[in-house]
Amino acid sequence: MMVKHAIIVAGGSGMRMQSTTPKQFIEIGGLPILMRTIKAFYEYSQEINIIMALPADLFSRWEELVEIHQFRIPLQLVKGGSSRFESVKNGLQEVEEGIVAIHDGVRPFVTSKIIEQCYESAEKYGSGVAAVLPKDSLRRVTENVSLDRSQFRLMQTPQAFTSSTIKLAYASTNKKDFTDDAAVAENNGNKIYLVQGDYRNIKITTPEDVIVAQALLESESGFSD
Amino acid sequence: MMVKHAIIVAGGSGMRMQSTTPKQFIEIGGLPILMRTIKAFYEYSQEINIIMALPADLFSRWEELVEIHQFRIPLQLVKGGSSRFESVKNGLQEVEEGIVAIHDGVRPFVTSKIIEQCYESAEKYGSGVAAVLPKDSLRRVTENVSLDRSQFRLMQTPQAFTSSTIKLAYASTNKKDFTDDAAVAENNGNKIYLVQGDYRNIKITTPEDVIVAQALLESESGFSD
């Protein structure tokens, strides 16, 4: 069994939220989104080495929240960069051998099942990346054509890799506009293996998303899946 | 000014809902989803010729709901077919000259602004189809590659066209597996013009969607856009 790391990327400054509270600190059901996300990993396994990349100017606010919520899950705090790419790169410096799952701090609804399958796929094939089928029809605007959506996937996180693979991939490029880790890994010649994500594994980035998240949280016990 | 028609496609049997109530009849905020959708068009303009395609075995249930909710928006009921394609085709038989917007019965959050822009685009260019940028990163699984999501759009409805264009397009094919009207129009050689949709313009197809819809509805007055 390989050592499991998780890099929680909590780099956003919350500008899309029109809110003074950075989005990762907004509370749903009485707990900041970011703490819910970390809890999801801790509930999957207490053995995971959790690394959290957060903008340095939010460190003191985080410490306050830790006290307020008596949040006792052990983790290592690292400085977030000016882009997602840099935040992940900073996190990866703290990762030794094993497998590492990179996960958005604002995706608190990730399940133990998805986390497990991402790690398992990474251990077996080198990568395991959560993804879902688009629900809506899809077009390519450049050629202005309808597409067969069954050939496409919308990417979520976790995106898990063997540590050496993803460290090498992040070290091999200076382009910072990758939108996910799979693209960085692929850019370095790695094949990407997909894992079934979940439509409820939403990324909370807009005020509407917060409302949706509240509703999903309140209803969670009502589902039988 | 051309005559405006709207075909509301309410063909689903609600099987994905694990519910005896067909999804279009599920109530949110005390009113069936389908009635909310029709209201959205009526609130945009009372001059629209509304045609609703509903499975024939739901006609009597619909009439009951009309009485219960004292629903007085005038519309023409037509039989839904065994597929979305056939339902739209049945609806189009009732459409004379002008412009026609085809809309999912389970997208109640469509705004007057989107409806207007779809009709305007159709009047000007022949088509006007609501679409949004994918929020998540996108991959093509057939070639297993990351894609630039800015080149793609997730399609919503309304999808509006000049009547003659879309009637001809639906008459010209027997393939019934098109997932949207834009694909049918395109199949007959028409260029598709996109209109900015809205992430709140969701299609309610799963129990989670109903919960999200409830929450969006309750919060509607709280947004300032």
Interface residues (C-beta under 8 A of the other chain):
Chain A: A131 P134 K135 D136 S137 L138 R139 R140 V141 T142 N144 V145 S146 L147 R149 Q151 F152 R153 L154 M155 Q156 F178 T179 D180 A182 A183 E186 K191 I192 L194 Y199 R200 K203 T205 T206 P207 E208 I211 V212 Q214 A215 L216 S219 F223
Chain B: A131 P134 K135 D136 S137 L138 R139 R140 V141 T142 N144 V145 S146 L147 R149 Q151 F152 R153 L154 M155 Q156 F178 T179 D180 A182 A183 E186 K191 I192 L194 Y199 R200 K203 T205 T206 P207 E208 I211 V212 Q214 A215 L216 E218 S219 F223
